[in-house]
Amino acid sequence: MEDNTDKKILEELRSINQSLKEIMENQQEVIQPPILNDTVKSLFIGVFIVGPAIAILYGLFQILGSWMNSAV
């Protein structure tokens, strides 16, 4: 009786393990986006958001610097 229960438990665990492996394989295929999309997205963020922000800050520092030099 006990051997039969142990065998059933082991079979069930093997079945669950196999199902989990299949789910993980399918999930990994879906989650991984193409590298090209990430590269283009990062490039656009850099060009259209970070670049102008740096230019604005640089301009503000130039204006502040010129005001400070004219005040001295």
Buried (B, 14 or more C-beta within 10 A) or exposed (E): EEEEEEEEEEEEEEEEEEEEEEEEEEEEEEEEEEEEEEEEEEEEEEEEEEEEEEEEEEEEEEEEEEEEEEEE
